[in-house]
Amino acid sequence: MTTSNSPNKSHDAALLKTLEGGGPSRFRKAATVVLLRDRPDGVETFMVVRHHQIDFASGALVFPGGSLDKADEAIASNADLCAPCGVSDVELLTFRIAAIREAFEECGVLLARRPGAANLLPAVELAPIEQKWRAGLNDGSLSFLDLLLQEGLVLATDAMIPYAHWITPEGMPKRFDTWFFLAVAPDDQLALHDGHEAVESVWLTAREALDGAASGKYTVIFPTERNLFKMAGYRSADEAFAATRADNIVTVLPVLQKSEEGVHLLIPEEAGYGGSRFSVSS
């Protein structure tokens, strides 16, 4: 069993206090998208800083993402609105749709095409769509399903692949069953935080994010930190995709362990996160 230290003591203390206090066992379904783009010295990912008033991961540096909603399920049930991606199960497809929706809501990137088109929607066509729909999607007054139907778009669910599957530990006040997906960011679409749930955004390599967490520049929660650790081993988006396709995704549900050695979170060694036992600072 490999033991490693968590890089973020302030978050560790809050996590430990919450776990010790107990909490609900039910969880929400959620999806996260890891948007990638290459640069000369490696691959970088788009991340946002959560608003401090958000009740989950407030102030943390995270990948864009959020909970599934009913509109996602309705889209998944309409084969004309999603590119074939080898997923026939509606529930599993809904996770991909939620990840695409959240990317648009949180950072203005839309992984979609015109029917029959090979390329993703260009920025010049996206701009008026974003202006018309993005704010309404964020405040709940508009529907992602209506956007697709009225704008004549097909979601590029084939442009993303599953990267990781994490479930929030028992005892947390809010628990999530979250799928992470990899996707290459469209070359000409500008990613920018929404100013509501996310108050800052940045493109950076996984190593830069990890170093920022270690120095105290960023608050990084445990699942994000471990997925950044894995991402740090890739030198390009193509390499990340190839390695992820060849890998078996192991569901991670961290378990809190207390012993004379201290407090640790346990995860499966075979999940590939550089260990199975991680120290939690009190």
LOMIDREN-516198 format. One record per residue: residue number from 1; chain; z, y, x of N, C-alpha, C in turn. Coordinates in steps of 0.1 Angstrom, whole numbers, plus 5000, padded with zeros to 4 digits. Atoms other than C-alpha are relative to their C-alpha. Layout:
% LOMIDREN-516198
<NUM, 'A', <Z, Y, X>, <Z, Y, X>, <Z, Y, X>>
...
***
This chain:
% LOMIDREN-516198
<1, 'A', <5000, 4988, 5008>, <5000, 5000, 5000>, <5000, 5012, 5009>>
<2, 'A', <5002, 4988, 4992>, <4989, 5033, 5014>, <5007, 5012, 4994>>
<3, 'A', <4993, 4988, 5005>, <5012, 5064, 5010>, <4994, 5013, 5006>>
<4, 'A', <5005, 4987, 4996>, <4998, 5099, 5012>, <5008, 5011, 4994>>
<5, 'A', <4993, 4988, 5005>, <5012, 5134, 5006>, <4991, 5008, 4991>>
<6, 'A', <5008, 4991, 5008>, <5001, 5156, 4978>, <5000, 5014, 5006>>
<7, 'A', <5001, 4988, 4993>, <4989, 5190, 4990>, <5006, 5012, 4993>>
<8, 'A', <4997, 4989, 5008>, <5003, 5212, 4963>, <5014, 4999, 4994>>
<9, 'A', <4986, 5002, 5004>, <5041, 5215, 4961>, <5004, 5006, 4987>>
<10, 'A', <4996, 4993, 5012>, <5044, 5240, 4933>, <4996, 4993, 4988>>
<11, 'A', <5004, 5008, 5011>, <5023, 5219, 4910>, <5008, 4987, 4999>>
<12, 'A', <4992, 5012, 5000>, <5042, 5188, 4921>, <5013, 5001, 4993>>
<13, 'A', <4987, 4997, 5006>, <5075, 5203, 4910>, <4999, 5001, 4985>>
<14, 'A', <5001, 4999, 5014>, <5063, 5212, 4876>, <4996, 4986, 4994>>
<15, 'A', <5004, 5014, 5005>, <5046, 5177, 4872>, <5013, 4991, 4999>>
<16, 'A', <4989, 5009, 4999>, <5078, 5159, 4882>, <5010, 5004, 4989>>
<17, 'A', <4990, 4996, 5010>, <5100, 5180, 4858>, <4995, 4995, 4986>>
<18, 'A', <5006, 5003, 5013>, <5076, 5173, 4829>, <5000, 4985, 4998>>
<19, 'A', <4999, 5015, 5001>, <5074, 5135, 4836>, <5014, 4995, 4997>>
<20, 'A', <4986, 5004, 5002>, <5111, 5132, 4838>, <5005, 5003, 4986>>
<21, 'A', <4996, 4996, 5014>, <5114, 5150, 4804>, <4995, 4991, 4989>>
<22, 'A', <5006, 5008, 5010>, <5092, 5125, 4786>, <4990, 5008, 4992>>
<23, 'A', <5010, 4993, 5008>, <5065, 5134, 4761>, <4992, 4990, 4992>>
<24, 'A', <5008, 5009, 5009>, <5039, 5120, 4737>, <4992, 4990, 5007>>
<25, 'A', <5008, 5010, 4993>, <5020, 5089, 4745>, <4985, 5000, 4996>>
<26, 'A', <5013, 4999, 5004>, <4988, 5097, 4726>, <4992, 5010, 5008>>
<27, 'A', <5008, 4991, 4992>, <4959, 5115, 4743>, <4987, 5004, 4994>>
<28, 'A', <5013, 4994, 5004>, <4928, 5136, 4737>, <4989, 4995, 5009>>
<29, 'A', <5012, 5003, 4992>, <4893, 5126, 4748>, <4995, 5013, 5006>>
<30, 'A', <5005, 4988, 4993>, <4879, 5150, 4773>, <4989, 4996, 5010>>
<31, 'A', <5011, 5002, 4990>, <4849, 5154, 4797>, <5000, 5012, 5009>>
<32, 'A', <5001, 4991, 4990>, <4844, 5172, 4829>, <4987, 4999, 5008>>
<33, 'A', <5013, 5000, 4993>, <4812, 5181, 4848>, <5002, 5005, 5014>>
<34, 'A', <4999, 4995, 4986>, <4811, 5183, 4886>, <4985, 5004, 5004>>
<35, 'A', <5013, 4995, 4997>, <4781, 5205, 4892>, <4998, 5002, 5015>>
<36, 'A', <5002, 5000, 4986>, <4766, 5201, 4927>, <4988, 5008, 5004>>
<37, 'A', <5012, 4995, 4994>, <4742, 5220, 4949>, <5001, 4999, 5015>>
<38, 'A', <5000, 5001, 4986>, <4732, 5216, 4985>, <5000, 5013, 5007>>
<39, 'A', <5001, 4989, 4991>, <4737, 5241, 5013>, <4998, 4994, 5014>>
<40, 'A', <5003, 5005, 4987>, <4728, 5238, 5050>, <5011, 4991, 5006>>
<41, 'A', <4990, 5008, 4994>, <4762, 5225, 5060>, <5007, 4990, 4991>>
<42, 'A', <4995, 5010, 5009>, <4768, 5202, 5031>, <4998, 5003, 4985>>
<43, 'A', <5001, 4998, 5015>, <4772, 5199, 4993>, <5012, 5008, 4995>>
<44, 'A', <4989, 4993, 5006>, <4792, 5223, 4973>, <5000, 4998, 4985>>
<45, 'A', <4999, 5002, 5015>, <4805, 5222, 4937>, <5005, 5013, 4994>>
<46, 'A', <4995, 4988, 5007>, <4812, 5249, 4911>, <5013, 4997, 4994>>
<47, 'A', <4987, 5002, 5006>, <4848, 5253, 4901>, <5005, 5013, 4994>>
<48, 'A', <4995, 4988, 5007>, <4867, 5277, 4879>, <5015, 5000, 5001>>
<49, 'A', <4985, 4999, 5001>, <4903, 5290, 4878>, <5004, 5003, 4986>>
<50, 'A', <4995, 4999, 5014>, <4920, 5285, 4845>, <5008, 5012, 4998>>
<51, 'A', <4992, 4988, 5004>, <4935, 5315, 4827>, <5015, 4995, 5000>>
<52, 'A', <4985, 5003, 4999>, <4973, 5316, 4832>, <5006, 4998, 4986>>
<53, 'A', <4995, 5002, 5013>, <4978, 5316, 4794>, <4995, 4987, 4993>>
<54, 'A', <5004, 5013, 5005>, <4960, 5283, 4789>, <5011, 4990, 5002>>
<55, 'A', <4988, 5008, 5000>, <4985, 5256, 4781>, <4998, 4987, 5008>>
<56, 'A', <5002, 5012, 4991>, <4969, 5229, 4803>, <4994, 5005, 5013>>
<57, 'A', <5006, 4996, 4987>, <4963, 5234, 4841>, <4999, 5015, 5001>>
<58, 'A', <5001, 4986, 5000>, <4970, 5271, 4837>, <5000, 5005, 5015>>
<59, 'A', <5001, 4995, 4987>, <4960, 5290, 4869>, <4994, 4991, 5010>>
<60, 'A', <5005, 5010, 4990>, <4945, 5259, 4885>, <4986, 5001, 5002>>
<61, 'A', <5014, 5001, 4996>, <4912, 5255, 4903>, <4995, 4986, 4995>>
<62, 'A', <5005, 5012, 5007>, <4893, 5229, 4882>, <4985, 4999, 4999>>
<63, 'A', <5014, 5001, 5004>, <4859, 5216, 4874>, <4998, 5004, 4985>>
<64, 'A', <5001, 4996, 5014>, <4845, 5229, 4841>, <5001, 4988, 4991>>
<65, 'A', <4998, 5011, 5009>, <4855, 5207, 4812>, <5009, 5003, 4989>>
<66, 'A', <4991, 4998, 5011>, <4874, 5203, 4780>, <5000, 4988, 4990>>
<67, 'A', <4999, 5011, 5010>, <4881, 5182, 4749>, <4987, 4998, 4992>>
<68, 'A', <5011, 5003, 5009>, <4855, 5165, 4727>, <5002, 5006, 4987>>
<69, 'A', <4999, 4996, 5014>, <4848, 5179, 4693>, <4990, 4993, 4991>>
<70, 'A', <5008, 5007, 5010>, <4832, 5168, 4661>, <4985, 5002, 5001>>
<71, 'A', <5014, 4997, 4999>, <4799, 5186, 4668>, <4994, 4991, 5011>>
<72, 'A', <5005, 5009, 4989>, <4796, 5164, 4700>, <4996, 4987, 4994>>
<73, 'A', <5003, 5013, 5007>, <4798, 5133, 4678>, <4987, 5000, 4992>>
<74, 'A', <5011, 4998, 5009>, <4772, 5146, 4654>, <4987, 5000, 5009>>
<75, 'A', <5011, 4999, 4991>, <4748, 5153, 4683>, <4997, 4986, 5006>>
<76, 'A', <5002, 5013, 4994>, <4754, 5118, 4698>, <4993, 4991, 4990>>
<77, 'A', <5005, 5008, 5011>, <4744, 5103, 4664>, <4985, 5003, 4997>>
<78, 'A', <5014, 4996, 5003>, <4710, 5121, 4665>, <4992, 4997, 5013>>
<79, 'A', <5007, 5004, 4987>, <4687, 5103, 4691>, <4990, 5011, 5004>>
<80, 'A', <5009, 4990, 4996>, <4663, 5133, 4690>, <5006, 5011, 5008>>
<81, 'A', <4994, 4989, 4993>, <4688, 5156, 4706>, <5005, 4996, 5014>>
<82, 'A', <4995, 5005, 4987>, <4696, 5135, 4737>, <4989, 4992, 5007>>
<83, 'A', <5010, 5007, 4992>, <4674, 5123, 4765>, <5005, 4985, 5002>>
<84, 'A', <4996, 5013, 4998>, <4675, 5085, 4769>, <5007, 4998, 5013>>
<85, 'A', <4992, 5001, 4987>, <4702, 5077, 4795>, <5006, 4986, 5002>>
<86, 'A', <4995, 5013, 4998>, <4709, 5040, 4791>, <5013, 4998, 4993>>
<87, 'A', <4987, 5001, 5007>, <4740, 5046, 4769>, <4997, 4999, 4985>>
<88, 'A', <5002, 5002, 5014>, <4738, 5032, 4734>, <5012, 5002, 4992>>
<89, 'A', <4988, 4998, 5007>, <4774, 5035, 4725>, <5002, 5015, 4997>>
<90, 'A', <4999, 4986, 5004>, <4779, 5067, 4705>, <5012, 5007, 5006>>
<91, 'A', <4988, 4994, 4995>, <4814, 5073, 4717>, <4998, 5004, 5015>>
<92, 'A', <5002, 4998, 4986>, <4804, 5070, 4754>, <4990, 5012, 5002>>
<93, 'A', <5010, 4989, 4999>, <4774, 5093, 4748>, <5007, 5014, 4997>>
<94, 'A', <4993, 4987, 5004>, <4798, 5119, 4732>, <5006, 5006, 5012>>
<95, 'A', <4993, 4994, 4988>, <4816, 5123, 4765>, <4989, 5008, 5009>>
<96, 'A', <5010, 4993, 4993>, <4783, 5133, 4782>, <4996, 5013, 4994>>
<97, 'A', <5003, 4988, 5007>, <4775, 5157, 4755>, <5010, 5011, 5001>>
<98, 'A', <4989, 4991, 4999>, <4809, 5173, 4757>, <5000, 5007, 5014>>
<99, 'A', <5000, 4995, 4986>, <4805, 5177, 4795>, <4989, 5011, 5001>>
<100, 'A', <5011, 4991, 4999>, <4771, 5195, 4790>, <5005, 5013, 4992>>
<101, 'A', <4996, 4989, 5008>, <4786, 5217, 4762>, <5010, 5009, 5008>>
<102, 'A', <4990, 4992, 4993>, <4816, 5227, 4783>, <4994, 5007, 5012>>
<103, 'A', <5006, 4993, 4989>, <4794, 5235, 4813>, <4993, 5013, 4995>>
<104, 'A', <5006, 4988, 5005>, <4775, 5260, 4791>, <5010, 5010, 4995>>
<105, 'A', <4990, 4990, 5004>, <4806, 5275, 4775>, <5007, 5006, 5011>>
<106, 'A', <4991, 4995, 4989>, <4826, 5278, 4807>, <4992, 5007, 5011>>
<107, 'A', <5007, 4994, 4989>, <4799, 5287, 4832>, <4985, 5004, 4998>>
<108, 'A', <5013, 4995, 5003>, <4766, 5294, 4814>, <4989, 4991, 5005>>
<109, 'A', <5011, 5009, 4996>, <4747, 5264, 4828>, <4997, 4990, 4989>>
<110, 'A', <5004, 5009, 5011>, <4728, 5244, 4802>, <4990, 4990, 5005>>
<111, 'A', <5008, 5011, 4996>, <4715, 5210, 4811>, <4992, 4995, 4988>>
<112, 'A', <5009, 5003, 5012>, <4687, 5208, 4785>, <4986, 5003, 5003>>
<113, 'A', <5014, 4998, 4998>, <4650, 5207, 4782>, <4993, 5003, 4986>>
<114, 'A', <5009, 5000, 5012>, <4622, 5214, 4757>, <4996, 4986, 4997>>
<115, 'A', <5005, 5013, 5003>, <4611, 5183, 4739>, <4987, 4996, 5008>>
<116, 'A', <5012, 5004, 4992>, <4587, 5164, 4762>, <4999, 5006, 5013>>
<117, 'A', <5000, 4993, 4987>, <4594, 5186, 4792>, <5007, 4991, 5010>>
<118, 'A', <4994, 5007, 4989>, <4602, 5171, 4826>, <5011, 5008, 5006>>
<119, 'A', <4991, 4991, 4993>, <4621, 5201, 4840>, <5010, 5006, 4990>>
<120, 'A', <4990, 4994, 5008>, <4653, 5216, 4828>, <4996, 5014, 4996>>
<121, 'A', <5003, 4987, 5005>, <4653, 5248, 4809>, <5001, 5011, 5011>>
<122, 'A', <4999, 4990, 4990>, <4644, 5277, 4832>, <5009, 5012, 4996>>
<123, 'A', <4990, 4989, 5002>, <4667, 5307, 4836>, <4994, 5011, 4990>>
<124, 'A', <5006, 4989, 5008>, <4642, 5331, 4819>, <5000, 4996, 4985>>
<125, 'A', <4999, 5004, 5014>, <4643, 5310, 4787>, <5015, 4999, 4996>>
<126, 'A', <4986, 5002, 5003>, <4680, 5304, 4790>, <5007, 5013, 4996>>
<127, 'A', <4993, 4987, 5002>, <4690, 5341, 4791>, <5002, 5004, 4986>>
<128, 'A', <4998, 4996, 5014>, <4684, 5350, 4755>, <5008, 4990, 4992>>
<129, 'A', <4992, 5010, 5006>, <4699, 5317, 4744>, <5015, 5002, 5003>>
<130, 'A', <4986, 4997, 4996>, <4731, 5324, 4763>, <5006, 5012, 4993>>
<131, 'A', <4996, 4988, 5006>, <4733, 5359, 4750>, <5003, 4998, 4985>>
<132, 'A', <4999, 5002, 5014>, <4729, 5347, 4714>, <5012, 4990, 4997>>
<133, 'A', <4991, 5011, 5004>, <4752, 5316, 4715>, <5013, 4999, 5007>>
<134, 'A', <4989, 5004, 4992>, <4777, 5314, 4743>, <5013, 5006, 4995>>
<135, 'A', <4988, 4994, 5005>, <4803, 5339, 4730>, <5005, 4993, 4987>>
<136, 'A', <4997, 5006, 5013>, <4802, 5323, 4695>, <5005, 4986, 5002>>
<137, 'A', <4995, 5014, 4997>, <4807, 5288, 4710>, <5014, 5001, 5005>>
<138, 'A', <4987, 4999, 4994>, <4837, 5300, 4729>, <5010, 5004, 4990>>
<139, 'A', <4990, 4996, 5010>, <4854, 5316, 4699>, <4999, 4991, 4988>>
<140, 'A', <5001, 5010, 5011>, <4844, 5287, 4676>, <4992, 5004, 4987>>
<141, 'A', <5008, 4996, 5012>, <4822, 5307, 4652>, <4986, 4994, 5000>>
<142, 'A', <5013, 5006, 5000>, <4790, 5289, 4663>, <5001, 4986, 5004>>
<143, 'A', <5000, 5015, 4997>, <4781, 5252, 4667>, <4990, 4997, 5010>>
<144, 'A', <5009, 5005, 4990>, <4765, 5235, 4697>, <4989, 4992, 4993>>
<145, 'A', <5011, 5007, 5007>, <4746, 5213, 4672>, <4990, 5010, 4995>>
<146, 'A', <5010, 4990, 5006>, <4731, 5244, 4655>, <4992, 5006, 5011>>
<147, 'A', <5008, 4994, 4989>, <4721, 5258, 4689>, <4988, 4991, 5004>>
<148, 'A', <5011, 5010, 4996>, <4701, 5226, 4698>, <4989, 5000, 4989>>
<149, 'A', <5009, 5001, 5011>, <4685, 5225, 4663>, <4991, 5013, 4999>>
<150, 'A', <5007, 4987, 5002>, <4676, 5262, 4661>, <4991, 5004, 5012>>
<151, 'A', <5007, 4996, 4988>, <4665, 5266, 4697>, <4990, 4989, 5005>>
<152, 'A', <5010, 5010, 4997>, <4645, 5233, 4698>, <5003, 4994, 5014>>
<153, 'A', <4997, 5005, 4987>, <4663, 5217, 4728>, <5005, 4985, 4999>>
<154, 'A', <4995, 5014, 4998>, <4671, 5182, 4740>, <5009, 5000, 5012>>
<155, 'A', <4990, 5000, 4989>, <4702, 5176, 4761>, <4996, 4991, 5011>>
<156, 'A', <5004, 5009, 4988>, <4695, 5162, 4796>, <5012, 4991, 5004>>
<157, 'A', <4989, 5010, 4997>, <4721, 5134, 4793>, <4996, 4990, 5011>>
<158, 'A', <5005, 5009, 4989>, <4699, 5115, 4818>, <5002, 5007, 5013>>
<159, 'A', <4999, 4993, 4987>, <4705, 5141, 4845>, <5015, 5000, 5005>>
<160, 'A', <4986, 5001, 4995>, <4742, 5132, 4849>, <5004, 4985, 5001>>
<161, 'A', <4995, 5013, 4999>, <4761, 5101, 4859>, <5015, 5000, 5000>>
<162, 'A', <4985, 5000, 4999>, <4797, 5090, 4855>, <5005, 4999, 5014>>
<163, 'A', <4995, 4999, 4987>, <4818, 5098, 4885>, <5014, 4994, 5001>>
<164, 'A', <4986, 5005, 5000>, <4854, 5090, 4876>, <5006, 5000, 4986>>
<165, 'A', <4994, 5001, 5013>, <4877, 5081, 4847>, <5015, 5001, 5002>>
<166, 'A', <4986, 4998, 4998>, <4913, 5094, 4846>, <5007, 5002, 4986>>
<167, 'A', <4992, 4998, 5011>, <4940, 5092, 4820>, <5014, 5006, 5004>>
<168, 'A', <4988, 4993, 4996>, <4970, 5115, 4821>, <5012, 4991, 4999>>
<169, 'A', <4989, 5009, 5000>, <5003, 5098, 4829>, <5008, 5001, 4987>>
<170, 'A', <4990, 4999, 5011>, <5028, 5089, 4802>, <5011, 5010, 5003>>
<171, 'A', <4989, 4991, 4998>, <5054, 5115, 4796>, <4996, 5015, 5001>>
<172, 'A', <5005, 4986, 5000>, <5032, 5146, 4799>, <4999, 5005, 4986>>
<173, 'A', <5000, 4994, 5014>, <5033, 5170, 4769>, <4986, 4999, 4994>>
<174, 'A', <5013, 5002, 5004>, <4995, 5168, 4767>, <4993, 4989, 5009>>
<175, 'A', <5006, 5010, 4992>, <4976, 5137, 4777>, <4985, 4999, 4996>>
<176, 'A', <5015, 5000, 5002>, <4938, 5134, 4782>, <4994, 4987, 5005>>
<177, 'A', <5008, 5011, 4995>, <4914, 5105, 4785>, <4987, 5006, 5004>>
<178, 'A', <5011, 4991, 4995>, <4888, 5122, 4807>, <4990, 4992, 5009>>
<179, 'A', <5011, 5004, 4991>, <4854, 5112, 4821>, <4995, 5011, 5008>>
<180, 'A', <5006, 4990, 4991>, <4841, 5131, 4851>, <4985, 4996, 5002>>
<181, 'A', <5014, 5002, 4997>, <4803, 5134, 4855>, <4995, 5008, 5011>>
<182, 'A', <5007, 4992, 4990>, <4781, 5144, 4884>, <4987, 5005, 4994>>
<183, 'A', <5013, 4994, 5004>, <4751, 5167, 4878>, <4996, 5010, 5010>>
<184, 'A', <5005, 4990, 4991>, <4729, 5188, 4900>, <4998, 5012, 4993>>
<185, 'A', <5002, 4988, 5007>, <4730, 5224, 4890>, <4985, 5005, 5001>>
<186, 'A', <5014, 4995, 5000>, <4696, 5238, 4880>, <4999, 5012, 5010>>
<187, 'A', <5002, 4991, 4989>, <4682, 5259, 4909>, <5001, 5015, 4995>>
<188, 'A', <5001, 4986, 5004>, <4676, 5291, 4889>, <5010, 5004, 4989>>
<189, 'A', <4990, 4996, 5010>, <4705, 5291, 4864>, <5012, 5005, 5008>>
<190, 'A', <4988, 4994, 4994>, <4734, 5314, 4874>, <5013, 4995, 4994>>
<191, 'A', <4987, 5005, 5005>, <4768, 5298, 4870>, <5010, 5011, 5001>>
<192, 'A', <4990, 4990, 5000>, <4795, 5323, 4860>, <5011, 4997, 4990>>
<193, 'A', <4989, 5003, 5009>, <4829, 5319, 4844>, <5000, 5008, 4988>>
<194, 'A', <5001, 4993, 5013>, <4834, 5329, 4808>, <5009, 5012, 4998>>
<195, 'A', <4991, 4989, 5001>, <4863, 5353, 4813>, <5011, 4998, 4990>>
<196, 'A', <4990, 5003, 5010>, <4884, 5336, 4786>, <5009, 4989, 5005>>
<197, 'A', <4992, 5011, 4995>, <4896, 5301, 4795>, <5000, 5000, 5015>>
<198, 'A', <5001, 4999, 4985>, <4884, 5307, 4831>, <4998, 5014, 5004>>
<199, 'A', <4999, 4986, 4996>, <4891, 5339, 4849>, <4993, 5003, 5014>>
<200, 'A', <5006, 4999, 4987>, <4874, 5332, 4882>, <4992, 4988, 5003>>
<201, 'A', <5008, 5011, 4997>, <4847, 5310, 4895>, <4995, 5001, 5015>>
<202, 'A', <5004, 5000, 4986>, <4835, 5299, 4929>, <4991, 4988, 5003>>
<203, 'A', <5006, 5012, 4994>, <4810, 5276, 4947>, <5006, 4998, 5013>>
<204, 'A', <4994, 5004, 4987>, <4826, 5258, 4976>, <4999, 4985, 5002>>
<205, 'A', <5000, 5015, 4997>, <4826, 5225, 4994>, <5014, 4994, 4996>>
<206, 'A', <4988, 5007, 5003>, <4852, 5199, 4986>, <5011, 5003, 5011>>
<207, 'A', <4990, 4997, 4989>, <4868, 5205, 5020>, <5005, 5014, 4999>>
<208, 'A', <4995, 4987, 5002>, <4870, 5242, 5014>, <5011, 5001, 4989>>
<209, 'A', <4990, 5000, 5011>, <4888, 5236, 4981>, <5013, 4993, 5004>>
<210, 'A', <4988, 5007, 4996>, <4912, 5211, 4997>, <5008, 5008, 5010>>
<211, 'A', <4993, 4991, 4990>, <4920, 5235, 5026>, <5006, 5011, 4992>>
<212, 'A', <4994, 4989, 5008>, <4926, 5262, 5000>, <5012, 4996, 4993>>
<213, 'A', <4988, 5006, 5006>, <4950, 5240, 4982>, <5012, 4998, 5010>>
<214, 'A', <4990, 5002, 4990>, <4968, 5231, 5014>, <5007, 5013, 5005>>
<215, 'A', <4995, 4987, 4995>, <4972, 5268, 5024>, <5007, 5008, 4989>>
<216, 'A', <4994, 4993, 5011>, <4984, 5278, 4989>, <4991, 5010, 4994>>
<217, 'A', <5009, 4991, 5006>, <4953, 5298, 4981>, <4997, 4996, 4986>>
<218, 'A', <5003, 5005, 5013>, <4945, 5276, 4952>, <5011, 4990, 4995>>
<219, 'A', <4992, 5011, 5006>, <4966, 5255, 4928>, <4990, 4989, 4995>>
<220, 'A', <5009, 5011, 5003>, <4949, 5221, 4925>, <5008, 4988, 4994>>
<221, 'A', <4992, 5011, 5006>, <4962, 5194, 4901>, <4995, 4987, 5006>>
<222, 'A', <5003, 5012, 4993>, <4963, 5158, 4913>, <4987, 4993, 4998>>
<223, 'A', <5013, 5006, 5002>, <4932, 5144, 4896>, <4989, 5007, 5007>>
<224, 'A', <5010, 4992, 4993>, <4911, 5173, 4909>, <5001, 4998, 5015>>
<225, 'A', <4999, 5001, 4985>, <4925, 5170, 4944>, <4995, 4986, 5005>>
<226, 'A', <5005, 5014, 4995>, <4917, 5132, 4946>, <4985, 4999, 4998>>
<227, 'A', <5015, 5001, 5001>, <4882, 5137, 4933>, <4993, 5009, 5010>>
<228, 'A', <5006, 4992, 4989>, <4876, 5165, 4958>, <5001, 4992, 5013>>
<229, 'A', <4999, 5009, 4988>, <4889, 5141, 4985>, <4988, 4991, 5001>>
<230, 'A', <5011, 5009, 5000>, <4863, 5116, 4975>, <4987, 5007, 5002>>
<231, 'A', <5012, 4992, 4998>, <4836, 5143, 4973>, <4998, 5005, 5014>>
<232, 'A', <5001, 4995, 4986>, <4844, 5155, 5008>, <4993, 4991, 5009>>
<233, 'A', <5007, 5009, 4991>, <4828, 5124, 5022>, <4985, 5000, 4999>>
<234, 'A', <5015, 4999, 5002>, <4793, 5133, 5010>, <4994, 5012, 5006>>
<235, 'A', <5006, 4989, 4993>, <4769, 5154, 5029>, <4989, 5007, 4991>>
<236, 'A', <5010, 4994, 5008>, <4744, 5161, 5001>, <5002, 4995, 4985>>
<237, 'A', <4999, 5005, 5014>, <4740, 5158, 4963>, <4994, 4986, 4999>>
<238, 'A', <5007, 5013, 5001>, <4716, 5129, 4968>, <5010, 4989, 5005>>
<239, 'A', <4990, 5010, 4994>, <4743, 5111, 4989>, <5011, 4997, 4990>>
<240, 'A', <4990, 5002, 5010>, <4769, 5117, 4963>, <4996, 4992, 4988>>
<241, 'A', <5005, 5008, 5011>, <4747, 5103, 4935>, <4998, 4986, 5004>>
<242, 'A', <5002, 5013, 4996>, <4737, 5073, 4955>, <5013, 4992, 5002>>
<243, 'A', <4988, 5007, 4998>, <4772, 5064, 4965>, <5007, 4997, 4986>>
<244, 'A', <4993, 5002, 5013>, <4785, 5069, 4929>, <4993, 4989, 4992>>
<245, 'A', <5007, 5010, 5007>, <4758, 5048, 4914>, <5003, 4986, 5005>>
<246, 'A', <4997, 5013, 4994>, <4766, 5020, 4938>, <5015, 4996, 4999>>
<247, 'A', <4985, 5003, 5000>, <4804, 5022, 4932>, <5004, 4996, 4986>>
<248, 'A', <4995, 5004, 5013>, <4824, 5006, 4904>, <5011, 5011, 4996>>
<249, 'A', <4990, 4991, 5005>, <4844, 5032, 4884>, <5012, 4993, 4995>>
<250, 'A', <4988, 5006, 5003>, <4880, 5022, 4882>, <5009, 5010, 4992>>
<251, 'A', <4992, 4991, 5007>, <4901, 5038, 4855>, <5013, 5003, 5007>>
<252, 'A', <4987, 4996, 4994>, <4931, 5057, 4869>, <5009, 5006, 4990>>
<253, 'A', <4989, 4995, 5008>, <4963, 5061, 4850>, <5012, 5000, 5009>>
<254, 'A', <4989, 5000, 4990>, <4989, 5073, 4875>, <5013, 4996, 4993>>
<255, 'A', <4986, 5005, 5004>, <5024, 5058, 4872>, <5010, 5006, 5009>>
<256, 'A', <4990, 4994, 4993>, <5055, 5076, 4883>, <5010, 4989, 5005>>
<257, 'A', <4991, 5010, 4994>, <5077, 5056, 4907>, <5011, 5008, 5008>>
<258, 'A', <4988, 4994, 4993>, <5112, 5066, 4919>, <5006, 4989, 5009>>
<259, 'A', <4994, 5010, 4991>, <5128, 5049, 4949>, <5009, 5008, 5010>>
<260, 'A', <4992, 4994, 4989>, <5151, 5056, 4979>, <4991, 5009, 5009>>
<261, 'A', <5010, 4993, 4992>, <5119, 5069, 4996>, <4996, 5013, 4994>>
<262, 'A', <5004, 4988, 5007>, <5114, 5096, 4970>, <4992, 4997, 4987>>
<263, 'A', <5008, 5001, 5013>, <5091, 5101, 4940>, <4985, 4999, 5004>>
<264, 'A', <5014, 5002, 4997>, <5055, 5089, 4941>, <4992, 4997, 4987>>
<265, 'A', <5009, 5003, 5011>, <5025, 5086, 4918>, <4992, 4988, 5006>>
<266, 'A', <5008, 5011, 4996>, <5008, 5052, 4919>, <4987, 4999, 4993>>
<267, 'A', <5013, 5001, 5006>, <4971, 5047, 4913>, <4993, 4987, 5007>>
<268, 'A', <5006, 5012, 4994>, <4948, 5017, 4919>, <4993, 5003, 5014>>
<269, 'A', <5006, 4999, 4986>, <4938, 5012, 4956>, <4985, 5000, 4999>>
<270, 'A', <5014, 5003, 5001>, <4904, 5000, 4945>, <4992, 5012, 4993>>
<271, 'A', <5007, 4988, 5006>, <4896, 5034, 4928>, <4994, 5008, 5011>>
<272, 'A', <5007, 4993, 4989>, <4887, 5047, 4962>, <5004, 5014, 5003>>
<273, 'A', <4995, 4987, 4998>, <4909, 5077, 4965>, <5009, 5002, 5013>>
<274, 'A', <4993, 4999, 4987>, <4923, 5071, 5000>, <5014, 4996, 5000>>
<275, 'A', <4986, 5004, 5000>, <4955, 5054, 4990>, <5003, 4995, 4986>>
<276, 'A', <4995, 5004, 5013>, <4975, 5040, 4961>, <5014, 5006, 4997>>
<277, 'A', <4986, 4995, 5002>, <5009, 5058, 4965>, <5000, 5014, 5006>>
<278, 'A', <5001, 4986, 4996>, <5011, 5096, 4967>, <5013, 5006, 4997>>
<279, 'A', <4987, 4994, 5001>, <5043, 5115, 4974>, <4999, 5013, 4991>>
<280, 'A', <4999, 4988, 5008>, <5053, 5141, 4948>, <5012, 5008, 5004>>
<281, 'A', <4989, 4991, 4995>, <5074, 5170, 4961>, <5008, 5005, 4988>>
<282, 'A', <4991, 4995, 5011>, <5104, 5180, 4940>, <5003, 5014, 5002>>
***
